[in-house]
Amino acid sequence: FAGKIRTVNIAKGNFRFAPVMYLEAALEHVGKMPQKTFDEIIEKYVEMNVAHPFREGNGRSTRIWLDAILKKELHFVVDWSRVDKEDYLLAMERSPIKDTEIKVLLKNALTDQVNDREVYMKGIDASYHYEGYNTFRTDELSE
């Protein structure tokens, strides 16, 4: 099922992501949301997280998606190594109700080093760390 739109309802803790019966409409809505300002981009990111289109890998893939949008629209990316795991997870958990916390957290971690391989690779490491995967780090892999 990797890379395929999910066909089952999913939840994490007490939070239920978009029900399958509304998933297509939710994704269509996200696709139509504006993305010209930082606030608009983060609001779109929060909505994509609520949609949670895949059974696995949503957090990792949407963080990459977020950076791609930020890079294209604002010429910035998030330096994920500067975003504390617990702060991030709590802010994301609360973001469907109030997105101010996630906006402040991510805005404080923006960098204009959009083509810096080290920033990108540290972002991958941080993304896996947020999900509880710490077996390998990108700096331990051979090029």
FENHUHU-V433159 format. One record per pair of residues at least 24 apart in sequence whose ideal C-beta (glycine too) atoms are under 8 Angstrom apart, sorted by the first residue. I is the first residue (numbers start at 1). J is the second residue. Records with the same first field share a line. If there is no record, write none. Layout:
I: J, J
//
This chain:
1: 54, 55, 56
2: 54, 56, 57
3: 54
4: 54
5: 53, 54
6: 52, 53, 54, 55
8: 55
10: 52, 55
13: 93
15: 93
17: 50, 51, 52
18: 50, 51, 52
23: 51, 53
26: 50, 51
27: 51, 53
35: 69, 73
36: 73
38: 70, 74, 103, 107, 110
39: 103
41: 66, 69, 70, 73, 74
42: 66, 99, 102, 103, 106
43: 99
44: 69
45: 69, 102
46: 92, 95, 96, 99, 102
49: 92, 95, 96
50: 96
59: 127, 130, 131
60: 127, 128, 131
63: 123, 127
64: 127
67: 123
70: 110
71: 114
75: 112, 114
76: 110, 111, 112, 114
77: 110, 111, 113, 114, 119, 120, 123
78: 106, 109, 110, 111, 123
79: 109, 110, 111, 113, 119, 122, 123
80: 109, 122, 123, 125, 126, 127
81: 119, 122, 123, 125, 126
82: 108, 109
83: 109, 126
85: 126, 129, 130
88: 130
89: 130
//
